[in-house]
Structure formats: C-alpha cells, structure tokens
Amino acid sequence: MRDLFSYLIKRAAWMVLTLWAVYTVSFILMRSVPGNPFGGERNVPPAIERQLMARYNLDAPPLQQYWDYLVGIVTRFDLGWCMGLEDYSVNQVLAEGFPVSATLAIFALVFAIILGVSAGVVSAVFRRSKADVALMFAAVLGIAVPNFVLASLAILLFVFMIQIFPAGGWGTLQQIALPAFCLGLPVAAYIARLTRTGMLEMLTKDHVRTAIAKGLPYRTVIMRHVLPGALLPVVSYLGPAVARVLTGSLVLEKIFAIPGMGSHFINAATQRDYTLAMGMVLTYTVLLFVMNTLVDLAYAIIDPRVKLQ
Amino acid sequence: MPPEVRRGFVIFAGLVVVAAVIWAARVEHTPPAEFAFQNGTDPSTIDPHRATGQPEGRIIFELFEGLLRMLPEGDPDPETGLQPMTPQPAMAETYDISGDGKTYTFHLRDGIFWTDGTPVTAHDFAWSWMRMLHPATACEYAYLINEVALAEPFNKSIVEVGDRVEVELWDRPGESPGGEASLQHFPRGTMKYGTLRNIVKPDEPKIAKDASEEKREEITQDWRERWIYEVDVVELESDGSFAADSTATLQRYSVSPDIAQSDDGIQQAHWVLVDFQHFGGAQAIDDKTFVVRLNNSVPYFLNLVAWYPSFPVQKNCVETYGSPMWTKTENIVTNGPFKLQFRRLRDRIRAEKNPDYWNAKNVSFKTVDFVSLESQNTALNMYETGQLHWIYQLPTSVMEDLEVRDDYHSAPKLSVYFYKLNNDVPPLDDIRVRQAISMAIDRKQIVQQVTKGGEQPAYSVVPPGIAGYKGAEGLKENVQRAQQLLAEAGFPQGRGFPKISLLYNTSERHRPVAEVLQQQLQNNLNIKVEIKNMEWGSFVETVQQEKYEMARYGWVGDYPDPNTFLDLWVSDNPQSNTNWSNPEYDGLLKSASGELDPAKRMELLRQAETILATELPIIPIYFYTSAEMAKTNIVGFAPSALDLHPLSVLRFRTDDSQPAKD
C-alpha cells in the first residue's frame, strides 16, 4: 500500500509540473500569434478597445498577466471570463460541456471494449475460420478509416436509408448512439486486434495447455486462464484509447451537432479567446494525466509482474 | 498485490463502469420546440449593446423590442422575391418627425411590460441609449447613432472647456479610493454635474516619428489619463433637476489614481464625460414620451431605431446582477415577443412565447429553438429529417438539387463581396491598373461556376434592392480595353508587372474564387497573382496594418441605405484600409448627409458611387444572395434584403391543405 501512495504523490507532483509547463507554453504561444480577441471585420475604435483590454486585464504587462491569471487559477480555480462567449465564464463553459463529452466518451469506450474484446475472443478461438478473417478485415478497416468518413457513412445508412436515428443534436439516448458508435469503432477495432494477439499468445502457454490436457471444458479454460492474461495489453491500451476518444470527439461533435467541449477547443483557438483556450488546454491535460495514471494503477494491480514506481 | 486485492479490484472496476454507464444514460428529456432553425455560430452574447453578429441579432430581435420593429409591409416583390420590410410601431405606438427632420418624438403605447411585470417607460429608453453609448459598454454599433446630439463626444469621451459635463466618482460599490476599479460600470458611482472650466494638461509627450499607430494611440491615451479637470459643480434637486439658484463650486478631478492620491484637492473619478444624461439628444419627457434630437437629419433614422443596438434593457436588472450575469436565464428581464427559457452552449437557445407581450395574440409559436449549428451538412441533414424548419447555410455541393425544390428561397441580400486594394502599393496606386484588373475579371464565370448560389455580378458596391436608389453602372468586363489600359500604365502585355499577392481568410468559399481570379488575370493580362490565405484573426490584423496588396472582404449593410456601403471609403474611415482618398467623394457624402430631399440625396450618393466605381479602390466581385430552405407549411416566410425574419409573424399552416413534401 505504501508504494501505492508514494506513487500517487509522485504522479500528482508531476501533474502540477506538467500543468505549469503547459500553462506557460500556451500562454506564450497564444500571445505570440497575430490577432487579438477583439479583432473583427469592423475596427474597434481605440478608446473602446482600451476598455475591452482593461476588462480582461490585457492592458497589464505580459508578465503581470501571466502571474495574475496563474494566481486566479491556483487559488480560486477561476479561469476567468471567456473573451468570445462573453456571457460565460470559462468554468461555466466547462461545466456545461464536460458532462456531454464525458457521456459520449463513456458510451464510446464501453461499446469499444465490449465489441473489441468479443470480436478478439471469437477471432482467436476460431482462428483461421471465415469469421476470423472477416472480423480482422473489419478491424483493419476500422483502424484505417477516419471517423468523419465513418460518420458520413453511418448518417447515410442509419439516418436516411434506414431511418432509426436522428441526424444530430443532443438529449436522447438515440442521439447518443450514432456518435458513440463512430467514436468507439476505431478503438474497438484496435482492441479486437490486441485481444486476438493476446489470446493466441496465451493459448500456447504451458499452463493453458496443461489445463486443456487435464480435461477442463474449453470454455472454462478460455474464461479462467486465457482471457485474463490476454486482456493485459488491452488495459494498457486504455490510456491511449481515452486520448483517442477525447480528441476524436472534436470532429464528431461538429458533425453530429453535439454541445461538448471539443467544439470550444477549436473555436477558442481561431477566435483568439485566450481564456477559453487556456481553460481547454489545461482541462485536457488534467483529463489525460488522470486517466493515464488510473490505467497505470489498474495495470499494476491486475498484473502481478508490474511494480509501481 | 495479494490476489484478493486483485479480484476485489476487478469487481470494483466493473462496478465503476456500470455506475458510469448509468450516470451517462440519465436523460433529461426536452420536448422539441414548435419551431426550430439553424442559427449559425453560438451567440457570443445576448446583450443588445454588446452583440454584433447575425446569430446574436436574430435572438435579440425576438427577446427584446425597440421603439420600432422591422416588419413585413405589403407583398413580396414579384421579380426578386424580396419581402419589403419597414420600421413599424412597436414599443412606440406613434411618432412625430419635425419639419427639419432633426427631432423625433416617440409616444410609447399603453400596456407594455418587462417580463418582471414592471412597465416599459421612456426612461428605460433614455437610460438604455445612455448605456449603449457609454464608452465602458464598448458597443461596436454606437457609431450608428453618432448624429444624436452629444452622442459622439459622449461615446468617444471627448470633452472641451465650457461643456456641461458629468463626473463619475471613484466610489462604485466595492471600491475604495486608489484601490482596484470595479469592472461593473453600472450602477455608477456618485455623479457630479456641472460645467467644465479648465483642463490642466501636462506637457504633451513626444512621440517618435517612426512609432506605430498603435504606439501613438497608446501614448496619447496615457497622456489624456493624466489630465486634471476643473469643474464648476452644480447641485441637483431631489427630483433630479438642476437647482435654479444653487451656486457652483469649483472641484478638481482626475481619472488617474496617482494624481488623485498625490493631491488632496483632486478627487479620483472614473469618467469625465459630456452630460449626455441631461443635455444629450435622447430624453424622456415623461413616462410615455421619448424625444430624440439629431445634429443633422438622418433619412434612415427610423431604421436605426428598429435595429437591435437601440433596444432597451432594464436598468434594475443590469444594475442588480451586473454584466454579463444579467443575461443569465434566471436573471434576464426582457420585453420582446418571446422570453428566454434556457440557453445551452453550442446547442440551442429555447425561447417561449411571452404572454405579457402587447401583441401576444398575434404571436403563433409557443416555443422556438435557435439551434447553434455551423456545419452546413449537419444542418441540411437535420432539416431533411424534420429536426429543423429553416436553414440558411446550404452546402454548395448539393445546391443544384436544392435549387429546384419548392422549399428553396433565394433573393438578393444587402451585401457585397469584393477585393480591397492597397492603393499605396505601386502599381496599384495607378487608376489605370486598377481599372484594368477590374475589367479583366469575368464575374459571370465566378458566380455561375464557382459560387453557384445565384449571386449577381457586381461592378459597383451598392447592392440592388434599396428603395429609391439606382446604383452606379461601373466598368463592365472588357479585356481589350483592360490590356490597353495596362499598356498605357507602362506594362504592355503585362511585361514588367510585379507579382501581386491576393490575401483571403481561410475558407472553402473564398479559395476557389481567388483561384479563378488568379487564372483570369494571368490569361487576360499576363499578371501573376500569388494567392495567400490566413486564418481569420491573422487576416484581419494584416489588413488593418495595411500590409497587403489585394484582400478579400465582404460587407453586409447595417441599414437599407446606400450610405452604409459608401461611407466606408471616406478618407478618415478606419474601416477602409485602402489608403484611397478622394476629396470630391468625401464632399459628396457630406453634402448627402445634410440633404433633406430624398431624391436629391440619392442622386448625390449615386454620384459618389460613380466615383468609387470608376476609381476602384476596391474591386467588387458579386452581390450575395440568400439561399435558404424553409418548410413549405410555414406561412409568412419570405427572404428580405437585410436578411431579417421576424419569428413573431411566422406561423404554421393550419388547414394542412398543402403538407410539406419532404
């Protein structure tokens, strides 16, 4: 247990350091690109621009801005007011967008794991059968096809030809189904391949051969002795999978008109919404860091060979 | 890890997953709105004095209401399909205009209320206009009502000795002398009124000759902040009027905290502005009468009054919650045909019918969704599956299929697509070169083969469709003449013509236009054009710093009058960025603004436009047209020149004799 805690503390320290670095780099990058949040088709009169600058503390020297904003984040978790979406603070934007993105990610991941693992198991058990070839072909396709192509095909198929799902929007389970499917499918394909490889490797292991020789039912051997070992690579892939789902949703949110965080990410950057962009970058950093830590932790608990350090 | 822990962990992880799925599956069901439409990008604000874009405008027009409202009048034009819209009585029941066109008296109707139950009065308008013009509100549209007496000096915070001024002391709620400024400029600190007797100015700072405009501006502003204002302050009676026999006391103010701190005799102030509240051109005579005084007559003034920046907001609401918190669903107080029900970022704004609206009996829709949608394909998908009833950004790839349908609407819009030329960069400073470039462009090819949305080729800048105005002819396409002109300018067959760069903001719509233009100039004039694209923020900055040669631009009219397209190009307009200036042009626009006879005025504007279309500081390409789809069972839907679609006059066909085809 002690190494668990020291591990967590170490990771937390790293996270703070990473966040600080991300904050610094983003801050410098954002202010070095041309343009400012108040540039528009109409030139803003200088006196008015000064007022706007003052409202967002942009009239202070850069170092002062850097410090003030950092202090706000650290002491009050206050990411400031959005410069583009004037009526909202960054925290409010995150509070509205995060549950939506999380819902989508959860469905996509659960779907990917269930589909991927089942397909992988079937493929490995019926190795070299038609089912195996078909599933692995589908998996290669799933990895290769970008998700916006997948989304277009899915819309054509399930919205217009077979009219079972709505074309977009958010609020009902039906509306979640298609985007979650498109988001989860590439991950599922990857998991299927990992599971299959893991299964095949485990099937050649001595303890598995012994179990089969002992006369245990094949099903029991697969479930008790092969699958747990075969799933270890899948667990370690979950970290990158989360990253993939989070970034993949940027595109899908646009196609399916989903009010998640992803669309803010892009808009904040193009509109020079300094505060919102910063909020987004930091949030994604925290999310990825936490998810990776959890996966590492799970991996260490499940696999007796792995030591936390 | 011991095996029990491992097993326990697997069970725990399983439970977490199940819990997550259950959490994710909780669905708050929102019934669909009666009427839903695509509203473009997410509105950045719904504060009428802060908003600028069209998506924001559509929402504000329904939530709020001004003295007048743009509403359809008469039948659509049989030729263009345009529905004429005029400013019609809204919060004001009637209005009088004085003979010289400089005084407008609005009489508010009875039975108009805010959504919190309080009546809408003329004082609300006076306060709202003051808020809109206040420099700290930073309303980008404030310039529209510059002709209102004292509006411009108030908005630009210009004071001169002898002016009646107001001084806002540094004591807003939560402020201490010399401390941090409160960012809420309403409610205001203690107000002092009086006459400005003197301004003590420190020595004007020397500005290096090579300083950028930005730097200059900054130094000047910093210097102005160090001014000390000496004001003869007059006390107010308890009813707000000036005391007749009170003696003025001389007070000294400065907006600089340092100066105020260093001298006990100087009080720190937020603003020293002209006294717009008492002497400005927007006054409430009583609860029902609102009088506007203009410096010069503005023929399109009624249109401005019906435009959303001049809509009222409620003082109490703004002052209680502050900005922008007052716009939150639970706080906002409005006075329009619909009221805010909820607002979901990147999703929708739901508004419901306002039962207390004075004309509620003629509002049909119970609920309306303003759906935030940028993707054209998604919008079309949602329209086709019935989730949306009206969409206005159609994918060009399927335009040909959509054009022939009954639910397709297209009509000219009051907006123009053009290229700005930097008239300071040779050889673009030569009028013959500019004319040659313009005459060598085949605009028909651009609108028919590239944009394909029914756009009209433009040879001048004012779009057709403005009542009483016939635009300038402009120079039509004429490649031979263009070659001749180029030769006269010293570039026979384009020899020796430097490569010019054409800049556009990254977009799938602008790239093909630029490419065709590049090809046409190469083929017709042997001029090499280099196409560059920049993402919007950088693009705008590059053009504003005038570091470009040719740049794409578009302009949407703010009000249906040629002036909105022409006054962009007067010499001192910061919007122009072309370095073009023509005293005759400036003079014509100036005399047009003082001309009372509409026909004469239009003629003056036409002359100005002719100069513009001959000298070509900008090269017009086409006039936009709207292309939208609206379900055929909507009654009252028709395109309008300003692209306004008041939802309060729309309704669904009830007899269903002509069901929607889709």
Contacts between the chains, C-beta under 8 A, distances in Angstrom:
chain1	res1	chain2	res2	distance
A	33	B	537	7.2
A	33	B	538	7.1
A	34	B	537	6.6
A	34	B	538	4.3
A	34	B	541	4.7
A	34	B	542	7.2
A	35	B	536	7.6
A	35	B	537	2.7
A	35	B	538	5.3
A	35	B	540	6.5
A	35	B	541	4.9
A	36	B	537	7.5
A	36	B	541	7.6
A	39	B	537	5.8
A	39	B	540	4.5
A	39	B	541	5.9
A	39	B	544	7.4
A	40	B	52	6.9
A	40	B	140	7.6
A	40	B	540	6.8
A	41	B	540	7.2
A	41	B	553	7.7
A	41	B	554	7.8
A	41	B	555	7.9
A	42	B	52	7.4
A	42	B	140	5.9
A	42	B	575	6.2
A	43	B	544	6.1
A	43	B	574	4.5
A	43	B	575	5.6
A	44	B	138	7.5
A	44	B	140	6.3
A	45	B	143	7.8
A	45	B	156	6.9
A	45	B	574	7.4
A	46	B	217	4.6
A	46	B	221	7.0
A	47	B	135	5.9
A	47	B	156	5.9
A	47	B	157	6.0
A	47	B	221	7.3
A	48	B	135	6.7
A	48	B	138	4.4
A	48	B	139	8.0
A	48	B	140	7.3
A	48	B	142	8.0
A	49	B	138	7.9
A	50	B	221	6.0
A	51	B	135	6.0
A	51	B	136	5.4
A	51	B	138	4.6
A	52	B	138	5.3
A	54	B	181	7.9
A	55	B	138	7.8
A	55	B	183	5.9
A	81	B	324	7.5
A	84	B	44	5.5
A	85	B	42	6.5
A	85	B	44	5.4
A	85	B	45	7.6
A	85	B	345	7.0
A	86	B	44	5.3
A	86	B	45	4.0
A	86	B	47	7.3
A	86	B	50	6.1
A	86	B	324	5.5
A	87	B	44	7.6
A	87	B	45	4.9
A	87	B	46	6.6
A	87	B	47	7.3
A	87	B	324	4.4
A	87	B	327	4.7
A	87	B	328	7.3
A	88	B	324	7.8
A	88	B	345	6.8
A	93	B	345	6.1
A	96	B	344	6.7
A	96	B	345	4.9
A	97	B	345	6.6
A	97	B	346	7.1
A	102	B	24	7.1
A	103	B	23	8.0
A	103	B	24	4.2
A	106	B	20	4.9
A	106	B	21	6.3
A	106	B	23	7.6
A	106	B	24	4.3
A	107	B	21	7.5
A	107	B	24	5.9
A	110	B	17	6.4
A	110	B	20	7.6
A	110	B	21	5.8
A	155	B	381	6.2
A	159	B	381	6.4
A	159	B	385	6.3
A	160	B	381	7.9
A	160	B	384	7.5
A	160	B	385	7.9
A	163	B	385	7.5
A	166	B	382	7.7
A	166	B	385	6.2
A	166	B	387	6.1
A	167	B	378	6.9
A	167	B	381	3.6
A	167	B	382	4.7
A	167	B	384	7.3
A	167	B	385	4.7
A	167	B	387	6.4
A	168	B	373	7.9
A	168	B	378	5.0
A	168	B	381	6.4
A	168	B	382	5.2
A	168	B	387	7.1
A	169	B	347	7.8
A	169	B	371	7.8
A	169	B	382	6.9
A	169	B	387	6.1
A	170	B	347	6.0
A	171	B	27	7.0
A	171	B	28	7.2
A	171	B	29	6.8
A	171	B	30	5.3
A	172	B	27	5.9
A	172	B	29	6.7
A	173	B	25	6.5
A	173	B	27	5.8
A	253	B	346	7.9
A	254	B	374	7.2
A	254	B	375	5.5
A	254	B	378	7.5
A	255	B	375	6.4
A	255	B	377	7.6
A	255	B	378	6.0
A	256	B	378	7.0
A	257	B	347	7.8
A	257	B	371	7.5
A	257	B	373	5.5
A	257	B	375	7.0
A	257	B	378	5.1
A	257	B	382	7.1
A	258	B	346	7.9
A	259	B	344	5.8
A	259	B	345	5.8
A	259	B	346	3.8
A	259	B	347	3.7
A	259	B	372	7.7
A	260	B	346	7.5
A	263	B	346	5.3
A	264	B	345	7.8
A	264	B	346	7.0
A	267	B	41	7.6
A	267	B	42	7.8
A	270	B	535	6.1
A	270	B	536	6.3
A	270	B	537	6.9
A	271	B	536	7.9
A	271	B	537	7.2
A	272	B	537	4.9
A	298	B	9	7.2
A	298	B	13	6.5
A	300	B	1	7.4
A	301	B	1	5.3
A	301	B	5	6.7
A	301	B	6	5.9
A	301	B	9	4.7
A	302	B	6	6.2
A	302	B	9	6.9
A	302	B	10	7.1
A	304	B	1	6.6
A	304	B	6	7.4
